[in-house]
């Protein structure tokens, strides 16, 4: 097992974080994503803009017996997070996503097994319809270790120590 120095541990690849991204596989779906954090400041800025009109609701104190408010806050935050991720994390390509994945009921005349074209709207539809898949995606996109320079070099075989 390779032991990383602190410098290696915290040194992420800024290009992966905010430009070229990493490959994330969820079942038969393949996404390319920038990092939710680190040098990808566009994602956090988008979240700030999306949250602004909802600050009062999102910051409301939840009482001991106020599950409805807590659920409303969680649902809204998830919706905003999906929107920001579709706009600022996902790179405009994916593999394995078909029309049946993004529609609860596929429109008449649409082949449910046809490849779904990537768009922000389709990404939002997919992750809204499949919220657990979004949670898996976001976990990988937020994981600093996936964007660590030495780990990425080692995995690609480009490291001088490999």
N, C-alpha and C positions, 0 to 999 in steps of 0.2 A: 504494500500500500504506500502510495506517495504521500509524504507529509508536505503540506504547503506552508510556506512562510506567511506571515501576516500580509506582506506586500502582495504575494501571489493570491492569497485568499480573497482579498478585497479588490484586486485589480480586475475590473471587468473590461470587456471589449466594447468601447463606446460605439463603434460602428454597428455591432450586433444589437446593442441596446436601442439605438435610435435610427438606424437606417436599414441594414440588410436583414436583421432579425434571425431567429432560430426556427427550426422545424419542430412542430408540436404534433404528435400523433394521438388521436383519440379514437380508438377502435379503427374503423376503416377511413376515417377522415384525417386529412393532413392539412395543417395550417402553417403559415409562416407568420411569426409575431415579433414585434419589438418588445422591449421590456416595460413592464408596468412599474416604473420607478427608475432609479439611476439617472443616466444622462438623457432619458426620454422625457424631457420636461413638457413636451406638447400634450402628453396624456394627462398629466396632473392639471395643466392649464385648462384643458377641455372639461375635466371634471368640475373644476371651479366654476366655469361658465355655466355648465348644465345645472349645477346645484343652486346657483344664485336665486332663481325664482322660487325655489322650494325651501330656502333656509329656515323659515319660520316652522314649517312642518318637521323638517329633518332635525332641528334643534330643540323641539318641544320636549319637555320633561315627561317621561312616561311614569305614571303612577303604578302602584303595586297591583292594581286590578285593571289596568288599561291595556289588555292584550291587543285590542283592536287598533289602538294608536301605534303600538309597537310593530304590529304586522304591516300596517299602512306605511310606516317609515321604512321597514325592511324591503317591502315590495317596490317602493319608489326608488330607494337607493340601488337595488338590483337593476331596475330599468335604466337608471342613469349610467350605471357602471357598464352595462351591456352596450349602450349607445356610444359611450366614450371609447370602449374597447374596439368596437366595430370601426370607429373613425380613426383612432390614433394608435392602436396596437396591431391590428391585423394588417398584413401586407395584402395587396389586391390580387391574391391568388389562393386557391385552395384545391384540394383533390378529394374525390370520393363523396362529395356532397351532392345529393340528387334532389330533384324537385319534391319528392315525398318527404324529405327531411325538413323542408322549410314551410310546408303547408300542412295544416291539420287536415284539410280536405283539398286535394289537388284540383285545380280548376279543370273543368271539362275541356277535353281536347289537348291536355298537357300530358305528356308521357311521364308518369311518376318516377321512372327510372332514368330519365334524361338528366345529364349533368346540369346542376344548377350553376348559372353564371355567378361569379363573385360580384357583389355590390354591398355597400353598407346596409342597404335595406334588407337584402337577403341574409346577411350576417346577423342583423338584429332579429329577423324572423326565426332563424335557426336557433339562436341562443335563447330566445324568449320561449320557443316551443320546447326546447331541450335544456332546461336550466341546469341540470346536473352536468351536462357536457360543458356549459359555460364555466361552472365552478372548477372543473378539471383543467380547462384551458387557462383560466385566470391564474390558477395556482402555479402552473408552469411558467406563464408569462411574468409572474411576480418573483419567481425564485432567482435570487441573485446568482446562485451557483450555475444556473444554465447559461449565464452570460459571462462567466469567469474566463478570462483570457487563457490561463494555463490549462484549464480543464477542456476548453474548446479545442485548443491546439493538440492536446493529448488524444482527444477523441477523433480528430481528423487525421492523425498521424503526421502532423506537421511540426510537432514539438522536437526540439533538439535533444530532449531527454527520452523521447519515445523509442 
